[in-house]
Amino acid sequence: MTSNLRIAILGCGNMGMAFAKSFLHYNLVERADLLLISRGEAQRQQLAAAYPGLPAGLLNTRIRTYDVVMLAVKPQDFSQIATGLRALLGAEQVVVSIMAGIPIARLQRELAHQQVMRAMPNTPALLGMGITGFSAAVEVERTRLHQVENLLNATGRSIFLEDESLLDAVTAVSGSGPAYFYYIVQAMMQAGKELGFTDSVAGLLVKQTMLGAYHLLNSSDKTPDELIAAVASKGGTTEAALREFGAGGLAETLKAGIKAAQQRATELAQE
């Protein structure tokens, strides 16, 4: 059953539209109560053509009639957008940002608005299988907090973090995480081709292996170390591969990369 929430989404790229589609799919909002906000008339017309039946408009006073305003624009575009948005917000509205790196304090300051939440989803949200970490300003009403949590869960799962500083770590671990996974998959597929498989066979072998390994990990009560040990018999092929990974510092390189992503998220807040 739909709620009586009215939701406006500013920034209608892949992630913004993933949320819009999920809200509709799970009947969390009526179509007439979901507004897609574009930055120009040309984009507004594109949205209207691509998503017939969904209201699409420009940034104007109409936005004040919406309960939740989601910011799904690029972080580097925020300050410019905030200039026009701040004069249009009402005190009762909650602003939910899914922009990487921009902290709640800056959102509040540039928007001159107190009820602000910050969330970090990842791209599997496009399939309803994402994970979103989120935090809220102390000024956000508890009722609104639970309503937004319900919205975020429409794209998978969500986790509330009281310590907002951990959202940069969420960005590094799960926000950027799918790219790390694809990077490893690509390397495995390339190795398969170098061993003689065609592109399609290498792809099938690796993708089905990853899918099966995920389900085994997700359904097992064993730790990753225990699952590795179950595959890596002493003196066998897996042990040979793991020894090479260790010699090349693969685990340390991955951890260093994730820490670099966290540092970059922190830097974005200062740009």
KOLLUM-656300 format. One record per residue (C-alpha): residue in three letters; x, y, z. Coordinates in Angstrom, 3 decimals, m for minus. Each point is the difference from the previous one (the first is absolute). Example, Ala and Ser with C-alpha at 12.3 -4.5 7.8 and 13.67 -1.06 7.14 Angstrom:
! KOLLUM-656300
 rest        X        Y        Z
  Ala   12.300   m4.500    7.800
  Ser    1.370    3.440   m0.660
This chain:
! KOLLUM-656300
 rest        X        Y        Z
  Met    0.000    0.000    0.000
  Thr    1.282    3.446   m0.870
  Ser    0.813    2.551    2.662
  Asn   m1.070    3.607   m0.070
  Leu    3.598    1.133   m0.493
  Arg    0.838    2.374   m2.817
  Ile    3.557   m0.405   m1.308
  Ala    2.062    2.236   m2.281
  Ile    3.242   m1.277   m1.542
  Leu    2.577    2.493   m1.216
  Gly    2.528   m1.748   m2.218
  Cys   m1.586   m2.607   m2.239
  Gly    3.004   m2.062   m1.045
  Asn    0.373   m3.737    0.614
  Met   m0.103    0.142    3.781
  Gly   m2.756    2.580    0.290
  Met   m2.182   m1.995   m2.365
  Ala    0.827   m3.259    1.783
  Phe   m1.576    1.471    3.114
  Ala   m2.945    1.424   m1.949
  Lys   m0.774   m3.359   m1.606
  Ser    0.329   m1.854    3.313
  Phe   m2.327    2.431    1.774
  Leu   m2.607   m0.663   m2.665
  His    0.629   m3.745   m0.210
  Tyr   m0.616   m0.464    3.720
  Asn   m2.929    2.444    0.042
  Leu    1.745    2.370    2.375
  Val   m1.249    3.017   m1.902
  Glu   m2.766    0.779   m2.470
  Arg    1.208    0.826   m3.503
  Ala   m1.602    3.427    0.261
  Asp    1.945    0.647    3.229
  Leu    3.457   m0.722   m1.433
  Leu    1.648    2.988   m1.663
  Leu    3.087   m0.268   m2.223
  Ile    1.856    3.315    0.051
  Ser    2.229    0.916   m2.928
  Arg    2.519    2.821   m0.288
  Gly   m1.239    1.214   m3.376
  Glu   m2.937   m0.165   m2.379
  Ala    1.762   m2.359   m2.425
  Gln    0.600   m2.574    2.725
  Arg   m3.535    0.462    1.303
  Gln   m1.344   m0.903   m3.424
  Gln    2.294   m3.035   m0.165
  Leu   m1.231   m1.206    3.394
  Ala   m3.622    0.542   m0.968
  Ala    0.531   m2.043   m3.168
  Ala    1.962   m2.767    1.725
  Tyr   m2.356   m0.318    2.972
  Pro   m3.507    0.857   m1.193
  Gly   m2.469    0.512    2.812
  Leu    2.607    1.184    2.490
  Pro    0.007    3.716    0.820
  Ala    3.186    1.662   m1.210
  Gly    0.735    3.632    0.684
  Leu    2.593    2.670    0.621
  Leu    1.239    1.231    3.357
  Asn   m2.648    2.434    1.250
  Thr   m2.322    0.719    2.921
  Arg   m1.972   m3.154   m0.782
  Ile    2.678   m1.970    1.831
  Arg   m1.242    1.361    3.336
  Thr   m3.075   m2.238   m0.221
  Tyr    2.132   m3.162    0.221
  Asp    0.869   m1.761    3.277
  Val    3.331   m1.471   m1.092
  Val    2.505    1.618   m2.351
  Met    2.693   m2.394   m1.214
  Leu    3.253    1.442   m1.325
  Ala    1.506   m2.418   m2.519
  Val    2.277    2.410   m1.858
  Lys    3.778   m0.135   m0.345
  Pro    1.829    1.364    3.081
  Gln    1.807    2.613   m2.085
  Asp   m3.373    1.415   m1.119
  Phe   m1.414    0.368    3.494
  Ser    1.038    3.559    0.859
  Gln   m1.470    1.371   m3.214
  Ile   m3.276   m1.851    0.545
  Ala   m0.158    1.013    3.675
  Thr   m0.084    3.645   m1.036
  Gly   m3.394   m0.454   m1.612
  Leu   m1.338   m2.711    2.306
  Arg    0.510    1.686    3.373
  Ala   m2.681    2.624   m0.605
  Leu   m2.566   m2.639   m0.950
  Leu    0.172   m2.360    2.986
  Gly   m2.502   m0.029    2.848
  Ala    1.053   m0.717    3.593
  Glu   m2.088   m3.198    0.200
  Gln    1.573   m1.637   m3.032
  Val    2.815   m2.519    0.284
  Val    2.857    0.117   m2.493
  Val    1.675   m3.329   m0.745
  Ser    3.375    0.204   m1.734
  Ile    1.532   m2.979   m1.794
  Met    3.026    2.052   m1.090
  Ala    3.359   m1.461    0.995
  Gly    2.222    1.905    2.392
  Ile   m2.183    2.987    0.912
  Pro   m0.663   m0.004    3.770
  Ile   m3.234    0.912    1.716
  Ala    1.457    3.213    1.455
  Arg    0.839    1.308   m3.472
  Leu   m3.399   m1.020   m1.344
  Gln   m1.677    1.888    2.832
  Arg    2.190    3.042   m0.462
  Glu   m0.310    0.353   m3.771
  Leu   m3.700   m0.826   m0.048
  Ala   m0.801    2.067    3.121
  His   m2.086   m3.006    1.042
  Gln    0.169   m2.207    3.086
  Gln   m1.919   m3.204   m0.771
  Val    2.694   m1.709   m2.056
  Met    0.942   m3.637   m0.486
  Arg    2.935   m1.485   m1.849
  Ala    0.009   m3.425   m1.656
  Met    2.530   m2.032   m1.966
  Pro   m1.525   m2.649   m2.294
  Asn    1.780   m2.155   m2.561
  Thr   m0.816   m0.965   m3.579
  Pro   m1.662   m3.381    0.749
  Ala   m2.848    2.267    1.145
  Leu   m0.856    0.025   m3.719
  Leu   m1.188   m3.604    0.464
  Gly   m1.462    0.455    3.483
  Met    3.035   m1.767    1.488
  Gly    1.982    2.957    1.320
  Ile    1.222    0.899    3.462
  Thr   m0.306    3.567    1.265
  Gly    1.656    1.483    3.053
  Phe   m1.684    3.133    1.344
  Ser    0.237    2.604    2.759
  Ala   m2.218    2.871    1.092
  Ala    0.317    3.411    1.565
  Val   m1.293    0.145    3.580
  Glu   m2.739    2.346   m1.217
  Val   m1.648   m2.706   m2.134
  Glu   m3.256   m1.147    1.580
  Arg   m0.144   m3.688    0.916
  Thr   m3.097   m0.541   m2.141
  Arg    1.787    1.414   m3.040
  Leu    3.081   m2.102    0.791
  His   m2.039   m3.210   m0.123
  Gln   m1.817    1.090   m3.149
  Val    3.289    0.635   m1.798
  Glu    1.445   m3.288    1.259
  Asn   m2.988   m1.756   m1.551
  Leu    0.664    1.798   m3.278
  Leu    3.679   m0.969    0.000
  Asn   m0.897   m3.635    0.633
  Ala   m1.913    0.002   m3.283
  Thr    3.324   m0.381   m1.833
  Gly    1.285   m2.855    2.154
  Arg    1.096    0.409    3.607
  Ser    1.092    2.935    2.117
  Ile    1.988    0.546    3.172
  Phe   m0.264    3.051    2.262
  Leu    3.293    1.416    1.298
  Glu   m0.085    2.433    2.883
  Asp    3.608    0.963   m0.713
  Glu   m0.254    1.868   m3.286
  Ser    3.769   m0.136   m0.538
  Leu   m0.385   m3.720   m0.737
  Leu   m1.860    0.834   m3.210
  Asp    3.323    0.691   m1.716
  Ala    0.930   m3.573    0.905
  Val   m3.359   m1.194   m1.357
  Thr    0.846    1.816   m3.228
  Ala    3.362   m1.776   m0.141
  Val   m1.219   m3.494    0.937
  Ser   m3.432   m0.369   m1.584
  Gly   m0.580    3.143   m2.075
  Ser    3.101   m0.638   m2.108
  Gly    0.002   m3.715    0.825
  Pro   m1.728   m1.270   m3.158
  Ala    2.873    1.396   m2.081
  Tyr    2.510   m1.996    2.039
  Phe   m2.050   m3.134   m0.619
  Tyr   m0.165    0.681   m3.752
  Tyr    3.755    0.641   m0.028
  Ile    0.668   m3.453    1.465
  Val   m2.546   m1.625   m2.315
  Gln    1.663    1.663   m2.992
  Ala    3.424   m1.272    1.072
  Met   m1.332   m3.545    0.441
  Met   m1.695    0.088   m3.404
  Gln    3.207    1.262   m1.609
  Ala    1.955   m2.816    1.651
  Gly   m2.539   m2.465   m1.356
  Lys    0.466    1.316   m3.534
  Glu    3.780   m0.219    0.361
  Leu   m0.478   m3.640    1.016
  Gly   m1.829   m0.694   m3.252
  Phe   m3.703    0.704    0.566
  Thr   m2.112    2.148   m2.280
  Asp   m1.441    3.253    1.406
  Ser   m3.428   m1.564    0.478
  Val    1.260   m3.142    1.744
  Ala    2.348    1.964    2.275
  Gly   m2.868    2.348    0.855
  Leu   m2.375   m2.856    0.793
  Leu    2.526   m1.795    2.187
  Val    0.917    3.089    2.018
  Lys   m3.475    1.532    0.379
  Gln   m1.643   m3.260    1.073
  Thr    2.878   m0.688    2.389
  Met   m0.430    3.434    1.586
  Leu   m3.777   m0.447    0.234
  Gly    0.278   m3.416    1.612
  Ala    2.764    1.127    2.366
  Tyr   m2.133    2.952    1.145
  His   m3.008   m2.202    0.779
  Leu    2.201   m2.479    1.844
  Leu    1.519    2.817    2.068
  Asn   m3.405    1.564    0.667
  Ser   m1.656   m3.244    1.096
  Ser    2.912   m1.472    1.973
  Asp    0.849    0.572    3.640
  Lys    3.688   m0.370   m0.860
  Thr    2.423    2.917   m0.151
  Pro    1.729    0.895   m3.287
  Asp    3.212   m1.538    1.361
  Glu   m1.831   m3.254    0.695
  Leu   m1.546   m0.023   m3.452
  Ile    3.416    0.616   m1.574
  Ala    1.459   m2.873    2.000
  Ala   m2.795   m2.279   m1.250
  Val    1.113    0.629   m3.593
  Ala    3.767    0.203    0.506
  Ser    1.201   m3.532    0.682
  Lys    3.620   m0.290    1.112
  Gly    2.404   m0.072   m2.920
  Gly   m2.809    0.536   m2.494
  Thr   m0.830    2.436   m2.774
  Thr   m1.856    2.561    2.117
  Glu    2.842    0.129    2.483
  Ala    2.388    0.751   m2.876
  Ala   m2.184    2.910   m1.122
  Leu   m0.393    1.354    3.535
  Arg    3.749   m0.149    0.527
  Glu    0.474    2.133   m3.132
  Phe   m2.651    2.479    1.192
  Gly    1.799    0.323    3.311
  Ala    3.390    0.491   m1.635
  Gly   m1.474    2.783   m2.144
  Gly   m1.607    1.700    2.983
  Leu   m3.492   m0.231   m1.496
  Ala   m1.849    0.351    3.326
  Glu    2.126    2.955    1.096
  Thr   m0.444    1.678   m3.382
  Leu   m3.778   m0.371    0.222
  Lys   m0.046    1.449    3.516
  Ala    2.222    2.887   m1.103
  Gly   m2.355    0.733   m2.882
  Ile   m3.037    0.060    2.292
  Lys    1.783    2.380    2.359
  Ala    0.876    2.229   m2.975
  Ala   m3.692    0.088   m0.931
  Gln   m0.881    1.060    3.547
  Gln    2.608    2.762   m0.134
  Arg   m1.390    1.226   m3.317
  Ala   m3.517    0.101    1.455
  Thr    1.330    2.177    2.827
  Glu    1.731    2.299   m2.495
  Leu   m3.227    0.461   m1.954
  Ala   m1.548    1.611    3.057
  Gln    2.646    2.696   m0.111
  Glu   m0.185    0.856   m3.698
